[in-house]
Amino acid sequence: MDVKRAEHVGHLPEEATAMEMTGFRGDVITADRPGYDTARAVWNGAVDRRPRLLARCGGTADVATAVRFARDHDLEIAVRGGGHNVAGTAVCDDGIVIDLSAMRSVWVDPADRTAWVQGGALLGDLDHETQAHGLATTGGIIGHTGVAGLTLGGGIGFLMRKHGLTIDNLLAAEVITAEGTIVRASAHEHPELFWALRGGGGNFGVVASFKFALHPLGPTVLAGPILWAADDATDVLRFYRDFVAEAPDELGTVVRLGTVPPLPVIPEELHWRPAIAVACCYAGAIDDGERVVRELRRFGTPLVDLLSPGPYAAFQCALDDTVQHGWHYYWKSTNLTGLSDDLIDVIADHAFAAGSPRSYSGMFHMGGAVARVGQDATAYAARDVAHNIIIDGVWLPDESDQHAVSETAWARQFMRALQPHRAGSVYVNFLDSDDDPSRVREAYGDHIYRRLAEVKAKYDPDNAFHNNKNILPVELGYRAQGPYREPCRRAGG
């Protein structure tokens, strides 16, 4: 900590009062306030950071005020939407958290099939409002994921093969830049910023609200998992590889390998049993979906088949209790070249070797509408990838340090075993805090990364927004093909 910043630490109430005097109408939370520890907590309980203050914004004007206050006072900045990113970038030490968690409103225009969504909204909020009109857009697979973080990194989920990534459905965004200016980004306003927001993460400003295109869906869909014993994993994966290669875009699938979670819909005798699950969601007529999944349901001897018609919004939240707030998480991830027999053997050999029954791995089937978007149309680079895998080590807060060591070691060893099968790219939203910065460049490739660096230089030349999977700005006057140097930051930046 430098001297300038140290001098501020003992003056939290005065600093908070100064912020309130600037016209900030939200809640300013400092370490001397009740609720501070709750306010600074994020989804990943392994993250323990102590900001100087949290500015819980009530609206866009508050966000702009908070950004200007942070820049004027040389404060380290973190931006919190849903606070769900595993790396914990939503909170920082000895700085300001610009907290959008109170900004969760969703406004749906059913005639126009669009929705404006505030930056603190969760996927469950979005699905709840859109499904009231039989509409949806691509989201993730956990209801308490934040819309903002999911969107800015790309947005993968069950509807992506039919309707593209979340960013492919983004029509506009209201952004507060590093100077505290409010701008509208769209295909026609600040188009380069709009391009960068679609996959470039939180590098370019604070997004106070998003406008999405919506699509008819549900509210009843054919969805749910089919589970087989872990001993059948190799055979199931080989069948799955061939099955999804011929599947229509309407069928979204996610494979989960781990123990069976103790959910009420699953027979108790299966709880915590090692198993492989293929979760499906059909974005079309239920009768058509029944025909498409028929062979999957008939394969082998499933432990249980929970694939049935039901509310889409409930399906999207079905796994929420299996990844609870405050548990400790450690992730490793990569895109895959394909599902060869050798790769399937690696997955089957490592997926069930975790020490914690809560640890698991998941594999997403990409392609479809995702692959039909031009490579340079957005900042999401991995359009040609067929599958993505995430390895999620999980342990409880009251478990010993040995659990952290064992689950971290399992995830790293699994990742090393995948090395020969990696596609040379990664989904930026799945990077953890200890992933090398070079993996950010890996997520985009050199061409897209250079273009992002130029946009960064225009909208955030001081790199004020660097508590993220950071893209360094190209210094003004440099061409994209020129050398990269980290620019000077403001104190605390």
C-alpha positions in Angstrom: 0.0 0.0 0.0 1.5 3.4 -0.9 1.5 6.3 1.5 -1.2 8.2 -0.3 -3.6 5.3 0.0 -2.6 4.5 3.5 -3.6 8.0 4.6 -7.2 7.4 3.5 -7.7 4.2 5.4 -8.4 5.8 8.7 -10.9 8.2 7.3 -13.7 6.0 6.0 -16.7 8.0 7.4 -15.3 11.3 6.0 -14.7 9.7 2.7 -18.2 8.2 2.6 -19.7 11.6 3.6 -17.8 13.2 0.7 -19.3 10.8 -1.7 -22.8 11.4 -0.5 -22.2 15.1 -0.9 -21.4 14.6 -4.6 -25.1 13.7 -5.2 -24.8 9.9 -4.8 -28.3 8.8 -3.8 -27.6 5.1 -3.1 -26.1 3.5 -0.1 -22.4 4.0 0.9 -21.2 1.0 3.0 -17.9 1.3 4.9 -16.1 -1.1 7.3 -17.6 0.6 10.3 -21.2 -0.1 9.0 -23.3 -3.1 10.0 -23.6 -5.3 7.0 -20.2 -4.5 5.6 -19.1 -8.2 5.6 -22.3 -9.3 3.9 -22.0 -6.5 1.3 -18.4 -7.4 0.4 -19.1 -11.1 0.1 -19.3 -12.6 -3.4 -20.5 -16.0 -4.7 -17.1 -17.6 -4.3 -16.6 -17.8 -0.6 -12.8 -18.4 -1.1 -12.6 -14.7 -2.1 -12.0 -12.5 1.0 -11.3 -8.9 0.0 -11.9 -5.7 2.0 -12.8 -2.6 0.0 -12.6 0.8 1.5 -16.2 1.4 0.6 -19.0 0.0 -1.4 -21.2 2.3 -3.4 -24.5 0.5 -3.8 -26.1 2.3 -6.7 -29.7 3.1 -7.2 -29.6 3.9 -10.9 -27.4 5.0 -13.8 -26.8 8.4 -12.4 -25.4 6.9 -9.2 -23.1 4.7 -11.3 -21.7 7.7 -13.1 -21.3 9.6 -9.8 -19.4 6.6 -8.3 -17.0 6.4 -11.3 -16.2 10.1 -11.2 -15.7 9.9 -7.4 -13.4 7.0 -7.7 -11.3 8.7 -10.4 -11.1 12.0 -8.6 -9.9 10.2 -5.4 -7.5 7.8 -7.2 -9.4 4.8 -5.8 -9.0 1.2 -7.0 -12.2 0.3 -8.8 -14.1 -3.0 -8.8 -17.5 -3.4 -10.5 -20.1 -5.8 -9.1 -23.1 -7.0 -11.1 -24.2 -10.4 -9.8 -20.9 -11.0 -8.1 -20.8 -14.5 -9.5 -17.5 -14.6 -11.3 -15.3 -17.3 -9.8 -12.2 -15.1 -9.8 -13.9 -12.6 -7.5 -13.1 -9.6 -9.6 -16.3 -7.9 -8.4 -14.5 -6.9 -5.2 -11.1 -5.3 -4.5 -8.9 -4.5 -1.5 -8.7 -0.9 -0.2 -10.7 0.6 -3.0 -14.3 1.2 -4.1 -16.8 -1.4 -5.2 -19.3 0.1 -7.7 -22.2 -2.2 -6.7 -25.1 -2.6 -9.0 -26.7 -5.4 -7.0 -29.7 -3.2 -6.1 -30.3 -2.5 -9.8 -32.3 -5.6 -10.8 -35.2 -4.3 -12.8 -36.3 -5.9 -16.1 -38.6 -4.2 -18.6 -40.1 -6.4 -21.3 -41.7 -5.1 -24.5 -43.6 -8.1 -25.7 -44.7 -6.5 -29.0 -41.2 -5.6 -29.9 -39.8 -8.8 -28.4 -37.1 -6.9 -26.5 -36.1 -6.3 -22.9 -34.1 -3.7 -21.0 -32.2 -5.3 -18.1 -30.4 -3.4 -15.4 -26.7 -4.4 -14.7 -27.4 -6.0 -11.3 -30.1 -8.4 -12.5 -29.7 -12.1 -12.2 -30.7 -14.6 -14.8 -33.6 -15.7 -12.7 -34.9 -12.1 -12.8 -34.6 -12.0 -16.5 -36.3 -15.4 -17.1 -39.1 -14.6 -14.6 -40.1 -11.4 -16.5 -39.6 -12.7 -20.0 -41.4 -16.0 -19.5 -44.5 -14.1 -18.4 -44.8 -13.3 -22.1 -43.6 -16.7 -23.4 -40.2 -15.1 -24.4 -36.6 -15.8 -23.6 -33.0 -15.0 -24.6 -29.9 -17.1 -24.2 -28.8 -17.2 -20.6 -26.6 -19.5 -18.5 -27.5 -22.6 -16.5 -27.7 -21.2 -13.0 -30.4 -18.8 -12.0 -28.3 -16.7 -9.6 -25.7 -15.9 -12.2 -25.4 -12.2 -13.0 -26.7 -11.1 -16.4 -24.0 -8.5 -16.8 -20.9 -10.7 -16.3 -22.4 -13.5 -18.3 -23.2 -11.2 -21.2 -19.9 -9.3 -21.3 -17.9 -12.5 -21.6 -20.1 -14.0 -24.3 -23.0 -15.9 -22.7 -23.3 -19.6 -23.2 -26.4 -21.7 -22.3 -29.1 -24.1 -23.4 -30.5 -21.8 -26.1 -27.3 -20.8 -27.8 -27.4 -23.4 -30.6 -30.8 -22.0 -31.6 -30.5 -18.3 -30.9 -26.8 -17.7 -30.5 -24.8 -16.5 -27.5 -26.2 -13.9 -25.2 -24.0 -11.3 -26.9 -25.6 -12.2 -30.3 -28.9 -11.1 -28.8 -27.6 -7.8 -27.4 -29.0 -4.8 -29.2 -27.7 -1.9 -27.1 -26.1 -1.0 -23.8 -26.0 2.0 -21.5 -22.3 2.4 -20.5 -20.6 4.7 -18.0 -17.0 5.3 -19.3 -13.9 5.8 -17.3 -14.5 9.5 -17.4 -17.9 9.1 -15.8 -19.8 9.9 -19.0 -23.0 8.0 -19.9 -23.1 6.8 -23.5 -25.4 4.5 -25.5 -23.6 1.8 -27.4 -25.2 0.0 -30.3 -24.6 -0.9 -33.9 -25.2 2.8 -34.7 -23.9 4.6 -31.7 -20.3 4.0 -30.5 -20.2 0.9 -32.7 -16.6 0.0 -31.8 -17.5 0.1 -28.1 -20.5 -2.0 -28.8 -18.4 -4.6 -30.7 -15.9 -4.7 -27.8 -18.7 -5.1 -25.1 -19.8 -8.3 -26.9 -17.2 -10.6 -25.4 -14.5 -8.3 -24.2 -15.6 -8.4 -20.6 -15.8 -5.4 -18.2 -12.8 -3.7 -19.6 -14.5 -0.7 -21.2 -16.9 0.8 -18.7 -19.7 0.0 -16.3 -22.8 -1.3 -18.1 -25.8 0.0 -16.3 -28.4 -1.6 -18.5 -28.6 -4.0 -21.5 -31.2 -4.3 -24.3 -31.8 -7.8 -25.5 -33.7 -9.4 -28.4 -36.2 -12.0 -27.2 -37.5 -15.1 -28.8 -40.7 -17.1 -28.4 -40.1 -20.0 -26.0 -42.3 -21.9 -23.5 -43.3 -21.2 -20.9 -43.4 -25.0 -21.1 -40.4 -26.8 -22.7 -39.1 -30.3 -22.9 -36.1 -30.2 -20.5 -34.2 -32.0 -17.8 -31.4 -34.5 -17.3 -30.9 -38.2 -17.9 -28.4 -39.9 -15.6 -26.3 -43.0 -16.0 -23.8 -44.6 -13.6 -20.2 -43.4 -13.7 -19.0 -46.8 -14.9 -21.0 -46.1 -18.1 -19.3 -42.7 -18.7 -17.1 -43.8 -21.6 -19.9 -45.5 -23.5 -22.3 -42.6 -22.8 -19.8 -40.0 -24.0 -19.1 -41.9 -27.2 -22.8 -42.2 -27.9 -23.3 -38.6 -27.0 -20.6 -37.4 -29.4 -22.4 -39.0 -32.4 -25.8 -38.1 -31.1 -25.2 -34.4 -30.8 -23.3 -34.2 -34.1 -26.6 -34.9 -35.8 -28.9 -33.0 -33.4 -30.9 -30.0 -34.6 -30.1 -26.5 -33.4 -33.2 -26.6 -31.1 -31.5 -29.2 -28.8 -29.2 -27.7 -26.2 -27.2 -30.1 -24.0 -24.8 -29.9 -21.1 -23.0 -32.9 -19.8 -22.3 -33.1 -16.0 -19.9 -35.6 -14.5 -19.7 -35.9 -10.7 -21.9 -37.2 -7.9 -25.7 -37.0 -8.0 -26.8 -33.8 -6.1 -29.3 -34.4 -3.3 -32.2 -32.6 -5.1 -35.8 -33.4 -4.1 -36.6 -34.5 -7.7 -34.0 -37.3 -7.6 -34.6 -40.5 -5.7 -32.8 -40.5 -2.4 -31.0 -43.7 -3.0 -29.1 -42.0 -5.8 -27.9 -39.0 -3.8 -24.1 -38.6 -3.9 -23.6 -41.6 -6.3 -21.0 -41.0 -9.0 -22.9 -40.4 -12.3 -22.8 -38.8 -15.7 -25.8 -36.7 -16.7 -26.9 -35.3 -20.0 -29.2 -32.3 -19.4 -31.3 -31.3 -22.4 -33.5 -28.3 -23.3 -35.4 -28.4 -26.6 -36.2 -24.9 -27.9 -39.1 -25.9 -30.0 -42.4 -27.9 -30.0 -42.5 -30.6 -27.3 -43.6 -33.3 -29.7 -40.7 -32.6 -32.0 -38.3 -32.6 -29.0 -39.6 -36.0 -27.9 -38.7 -37.5 -31.3 -35.3 -35.9 -31.2 -34.3 -37.2 -27.8 -35.8 -40.7 -28.2 -32.5 -42.5 -29.0 -30.7 -40.7 -26.1 -33.3 -41.9 -23.7 -33.0 -45.5 -24.9 -29.3 -45.7 -24.6 -27.9 -48.1 -22.0 -29.6 -48.3 -18.6 -30.2 -44.9 -17.2 -30.3 -44.5 -13.4 -33.1 -42.0 -13.8 -34.7 -40.0 -16.6 -36.0 -36.6 -15.6 -36.4 -35.2 -19.1 -40.0 -34.1 -19.3 -42.2 -31.1 -20.2 -42.0 -28.3 -17.6 -41.6 -24.6 -17.0 -38.5 -23.2 -18.6 -37.9 -20.7 -15.8 -37.9 -23.6 -13.2 -35.5 -25.7 -15.3 -33.1 -22.7 -15.5 -32.9 -22.6 -11.7 -32.9 -26.3 -11.0 -29.2 -26.5 -10.2 -29.0 -23.3 -8.1 -28.7 -25.2 -4.8 -25.8 -27.3 -6.1 -23.5 -24.3 -6.3 -24.5 -22.1 -3.4 -23.3 -18.7 -2.4 -20.4 -18.8 0.1 -19.1 -22.2 -0.9 -15.4 -22.3 -2.1 -14.8 -22.8 -5.8 -11.8 -23.3 -8.0 -12.1 -23.5 -11.8 -10.1 -24.7 -14.8 -11.4 -24.7 -18.3 -10.6 -25.0 -22.0 -12.2 -25.3 -25.4 -11.8 -28.7 -27.0 -10.8 -29.8 -30.5 -13.4 -32.5 -30.5 -14.5 -35.6 -28.7 -12.0 -38.2 -29.8 -11.9 -41.6 -28.2 -8.7 -40.7 -26.5 -10.2 -37.5 -25.0 -13.3 -39.3 -23.8 -11.0 -41.8 -22.0 -9.2 -38.8 -20.3 -12.5 -37.3 -19.2 -13.8 -40.6 -17.9 -10.5 -41.3 -16.0 -10.3 -37.9 -14.3 -13.9 -36.6 -13.8 -14.7 -38.8 -10.9 -11.4 -38.5 -9.0 -12.2 -35.4 -7.0 -12.1 -35.6 -3.2 -15.2 -33.6 -2.6 -18.7 -34.9 -3.6 -19.6 -31.4 -4.6 -16.9 -31.1 -7.2 -17.9 -31.8 -10.8 -17.0 -31.1 -14.4 -19.3 -29.8 -17.1 -19.2 -29.9 -20.9 -21.1 -27.6 -23.2 -22.1 -28.4 -26.8 -21.5 -25.3 -28.9 -22.1 -25.0 -32.7 -25.4 -24.3 -34.4 -26.2 -20.5 -34.4 -23.0 -19.8 -32.4 -20.9 -21.0 -35.3 -22.8 -19.1 -37.9 -21.9 -15.6 -36.6 -18.8 -14.1 -38.4 -15.5 -14.5 -36.6 -15.0 -10.8 -36.4 -18.6 -9.8 -35.8 -18.1 -9.7 -32.0 -15.2 -9.9 -29.6 -16.0 -13.6 -28.9 -13.5 -15.5 -30.9 -14.2 -19.2 -30.5 -17.0 -19.5 -33.0 -15.7 -22.8 -34.5 -15.4 -24.7 -31.2 -17.6 -27.7 -30.8 -17.3 -28.3 -27.1 -16.1 -26.4 -23.9 -15.3 -28.1 -20.7 -15.1 -26.7 -17.1 -13.6 -28.4 -14.1 -15.1 -27.1 -10.9 -13.5 -27.9 -7.6 -15.9 -27.2 -4.7 -15.5 -27.4 -0.9 -17.4 -26.0 2.1 -16.2 -23.0 4.1 -15.8 -25.0 7.3 -13.8 -27.7 5.7 -10.1 -27.9 6.3 -7.4 -26.4 4.2 -6.6 -29.9 3.0 -9.9 -29.9 1.0 -8.8 -26.7 -0.8 -5.5 -28.4 -1.6 -7.0 -31.6 -2.8 -9.7 -30.0 -5.0 -7.3 -27.5 -6.5 -4.9 -30.4 -7.3 -7.6 -32.4 -8.9 -8.7 -29.6 -11.1 -5.1 -28.8 -12.2 -4.2 -32.5 -12.9 -7.4 -32.9 -14.9 -6.5 -29.8 -16.9 -3.0 -31.1 -17.5 -4.4 -34.3 -18.8 -6.6 -32.4 -21.3 -3.6 -30.5 -22.7 -3.2 -32.6 -25.9 -6.9 -32.1 -26.7 -7.2 -28.4 -26.1 -8.4 -26.2 -29.0 -6.0 -23.3 -28.1 -8.8 -21.1 -26.9 -10.8 -20.6 -23.7 -14.1 -19.0 -22.6 -13.0 -15.9 -20.7 -15.8 -16.2 -18.2 -14.4 -19.5 -17.0 -10.9 -18.2 -16.1 -10.0 -18.2 -12.4 -7.8 -15.8 -10.5 -4.6 -17.8 -10.9 -4.8 -18.3 -14.7 -1.9 -16.7 -16.4 -2.7 -13.4 -18.1 -1.6 -15.0 -21.4 -4.9 -16.9 -21.3 -6.8 -13.7 -21.7 -5.0 -13.3 -25.0 -5.7 -17.0 -25.7 -9.4 -16.3 -25.3 -9.4 -13.8 -28.1 -6.6 -14.6 -30.4 -4.1 -12.0 -31.5 -6.2 -10.2 -34.1 -9.3 -9.7 -31.8 -7.1 -8.9 -28.8 -5.3 -6.1 -30.7 -8.6 -4.6 -31.8 -9.9 -4.8 -28.2 -6.7 -3.1 -27.0 -7.4 -0.2 -29.3 -10.9 0.2 -28.1 -9.6 0.1 -24.5 -7.1 2.8 -25.3 -10.0 5.0 -26.5 -12.5 4.5 -23.7 -10.2 3.6 -20.8 -6.6 4.7 -21.6 -5.5 4.7 -17.9 -6.8 1.1 -17.4 -9.0 2.3 -14.5 -11.2 -0.8 -15.1 -8.6 -3.5 -14.6 -10.2 -5.7 -11.9 -11.3 -8.1 -14.6 -9.7 -10.4 -17.2 -7.7 -7.4 -18.2 -7.0 -6.2 -21.7 -4.2 -3.6 -21.7 -4.8 -0.5 -23.7 -2.6 0.3 -26.6 -0.9 3.6 -25.8 -2.3 6.4 -27.9 -0.2 6.9 -31.1 0.6 3.2 -31.4 -0.8 1.1 -34.3 -2.5 -2.2 -33.5 0.5 -4.1 -34.9 2.9 -2.2 -32.7 4.4 -3.1 -29.3 2.4 -3.5 -26.2 3.4 -1.7 -23.0 1.4 -1.4 -19.8 0.4 2.3 -19.5 0.9 4.2 -16.3 -2.2 3.9 -14.0 -3.5 6.4 -11.6 -2.5 5.8 -8.0 -4.1 2.6 -6.8 -4.8 1.6 -10.4 
